[in-house]
Amino acid sequence: MRQISLIISLTVLTLGSKAQHQTNMKINPDAPVVQTKSITINATPEKIWHVLSDVKNWSQWNEKIDKVQIEEKLIVGTEFIWKSGGTKIKSKVHTLNINKTLGWTGKTVGAQAIHNWHFTETENGTKITVEESMEGWLIGLMKKKMNTILEKDMAAWLEQLKLESERNMLVEF
């Protein structure tokens, strides 16, 4: 009986550990709010990664971000709190493949989101694709409005990321 209890405990711990270190979480295509947008940026993946992964400085280049609190190095499992449009969001990094993919989950009152950024090197620069799914009771009530807001916010993030990444192109990373 003790062996069965030990096996169950180890299984639960192992499953919990894998969930905390998942490295390719996908958005929920069946969520009430889903958006995907892309832009090509005239900069290397390394330069764009440097800008996007510097979470604590998002508010310096993204006018929609009011404040970011992050206490540790950006790795899978890192948590951070930020404000966007006056809404406080608690996020946790779920995917981090340097210069390739960055993703996090976000939670706020009545909403949960999965947010992913993908980097693809092209002849014309780096194609950045951002995708997000949102769900929760509040999102379900405001599905149409939230889809419109998310679409505009994604376009703004991409444009501001482009401006910041293309600025000072003489700086190499």
Secondary structure per residue as TSV (DSSP state, phi and psi in degrees):
chain	resnum	aa	ss	phi	psi
A	1	M	-	360.0	-39.8
A	2	R	H	-64.7	-36.2
A	3	Q	H	-64.8	-41.1
A	4	I	H	-64.0	-42.8
A	5	S	H	-62.9	-41.3
A	6	L	H	-65.5	-43.3
A	7	I	H	-62.5	-43.6
A	8	I	H	-62.9	-44.4
A	9	S	H	-61.6	-44.8
A	10	L	H	-64.9	-38.5
A	11	T	H	-63.4	-45.6
A	12	V	H	-62.0	-44.4
A	13	L	H	-62.7	-41.8
A	14	T	H	-65.1	-45.6
A	15	L	H	-63.5	-40.8
A	16	G	H	-63.2	-39.9
A	17	S	H	-65.2	-42.6
A	18	K	H	-64.1	-39.2
A	19	A	H	-64.4	-36.5
A	20	Q	H	-72.7	-21.8
A	21	H	T	-118.4	27.0
A	22	Q	-	-63.0	136.0
A	23	T	S	-118.9	10.9
A	24	N	-	-150.3	51.4
A	25	M	-	-67.8	133.3
A	26	K	-	-101.3	155.6
A	27	I	-	-68.9	163.3
A	28	N	-	-91.6	105.6
A	29	P	T	-66.5	-15.2
A	30	D	T	-98.6	4.9
A	31	A	S	-67.2	157.0
A	32	P	S	-63.6	-28.1
A	33	V	E	-124.6	121.0
A	34	V	E	-142.6	131.0
A	35	Q	E	-141.4	148.8
A	36	T	E	-140.7	133.7
A	37	K	E	-141.8	154.5
A	38	S	E	-136.3	157.7
A	39	I	E	-152.9	149.0
A	40	T	E	-102.1	129.6
A	41	I	E	-114.3	133.4
A	42	N	S	-80.6	68.7
A	43	A	S	-161.0	160.8
A	44	T	-	-74.1	156.8
A	45	P	H	-56.1	-35.7
A	46	E	H	-62.7	-44.2
A	47	K	H	-63.8	-46.3
A	48	I	H	-65.4	-41.4
A	49	W	H	-58.8	-43.7
A	50	H	H	-56.7	-43.0
A	51	V	H	-69.7	-51.1
A	52	L	H	-69.8	-37.3
A	53	S	H	-81.7	-7.0
A	54	D	-	-85.9	68.2
A	55	V	G	-54.8	-42.3
A	56	K	G	-63.1	-17.6
A	57	N	G	-108.0	13.4
A	58	W	H	-53.1	-41.5
A	59	S	H	-65.9	-15.9
A	60	Q	H	-76.5	-22.5
A	61	W	H	-124.9	-14.3
A	62	N	-	-111.9	107.8
A	63	E	T	-64.9	-14.7
A	64	K	T	-85.6	-12.2
A	65	I	E	-97.5	122.8
A	66	D	E	-88.9	-40.2
A	67	K	E	-161.2	142.8
A	68	V	E	-133.8	133.3
A	69	Q	E	-118.3	119.4
A	70	I	E	-142.4	130.8
A	71	E	-	-105.8	-8.1
A	72	E	S	-139.2	173.6
A	73	K	-	-63.0	146.3
A	74	L	-	-75.5	108.0
A	75	I	-	-142.3	169.4
A	76	V	T	-58.4	127.9
A	77	G	T	101.8	-15.3
A	78	T	-	-62.9	134.6
A	79	E	E	-107.7	146.2
A	80	F	E	-148.0	154.6
A	81	I	E	-119.3	135.0
A	82	W	E	-146.7	162.7
A	83	K	E	-120.0	130.6
A	84	S	E	-131.5	120.3
A	85	G	T	59.3	31.2
A	86	G	T	85.2	-6.6
A	87	T	E	-94.6	127.0
A	88	K	E	-82.4	128.3
A	89	I	E	-124.3	131.8
A	90	K	E	-101.7	120.0
A	91	S	E	-121.3	159.4
A	92	K	E	-142.9	128.0
A	93	V	E	-68.4	128.3
A	94	H	E	-113.1	-22.0
A	95	T	E	-139.9	132.7
A	96	L	E	-149.7	102.1
A	97	N	E	-121.6	101.7
A	98	I	T	-48.3	130.7
A	99	N	T	64.9	12.1
A	100	K	T	-130.8	-50.8
A	101	T	E	-149.7	136.5
A	102	L	E	-136.6	129.6
A	103	G	E	-144.1	149.7
A	104	W	E	-146.2	161.4
A	105	T	E	-102.0	157.3
A	106	G	E	-140.4	143.4
A	107	K	E	-134.0	139.6
A	108	T	E	-147.9	179.6
A	109	V	T	-57.5	119.2
A	110	G	T	75.1	10.5
A	111	A	E	-150.3	144.9
A	112	Q	E	-133.5	145.3
A	113	A	E	-137.9	154.7
A	114	I	E	-122.0	126.7
A	115	H	E	-129.6	125.4
A	116	N	E	-130.8	142.4
A	117	W	E	-119.2	132.0
A	118	H	E	-122.9	135.5
A	119	F	E	-111.0	127.8
A	120	T	E	-132.1	118.3
A	121	E	E	-72.9	133.7
A	122	T	E	-130.9	176.0
A	123	E	T	-65.3	-26.8
A	124	N	T	-100.1	10.3
A	125	G	E	131.3	-141.2
A	126	T	E	-121.5	125.2
A	127	K	E	-86.0	124.8
A	128	I	E	-109.1	125.0
A	129	T	E	-115.9	127.9
A	130	V	E	-117.2	138.7
A	131	E	E	-138.9	146.7
A	132	E	E	-151.1	142.7
A	133	S	E	-123.4	142.8
A	134	M	E	-131.0	141.1
A	135	E	E	-150.1	174.4
A	136	G	S	128.6	167.5
A	137	W	H	-61.5	-40.7
A	138	L	H	-68.7	-40.5
A	139	I	H	-64.0	-40.9
A	140	G	H	-60.8	-35.6
A	141	L	H	-73.0	-28.5
A	142	M	T	-121.4	36.2
A	143	K	H	-51.1	-53.7
A	144	K	H	-63.6	-48.1
A	145	K	H	-62.7	-42.5
A	146	M	H	-67.8	-34.8
A	147	N	H	-62.5	-42.3
A	148	T	H	-65.2	-45.4
A	149	I	H	-62.3	-46.5
A	150	L	H	-62.7	-41.1
A	151	E	H	-59.6	-45.1
A	152	K	H	-67.4	-43.0
A	153	D	H	-63.1	-40.9
A	154	M	H	-62.6	-44.2
A	155	A	H	-61.1	-41.3
A	156	A	H	-65.5	-44.8
A	157	W	H	-56.6	-48.9
A	158	L	H	-62.3	-44.3
A	159	E	H	-63.4	-42.9
A	160	Q	H	-70.3	-35.9
A	161	L	H	-63.8	-40.9
A	162	K	H	-61.0	-49.3
A	163	L	H	-58.9	-47.1
A	164	E	H	-68.1	-39.2
A	165	S	H	-71.9	-32.2
A	166	E	H	-85.1	-12.9
A	167	R	T	-70.2	144.1
A	168	N	T	52.8	51.5
A	169	M	T	-61.0	-13.0
A	170	L	T	-73.4	-19.6
A	171	V	-	-78.1	123.2
A	172	E	-	-106.8	149.0
A	173	F	-	-127.4	360.0
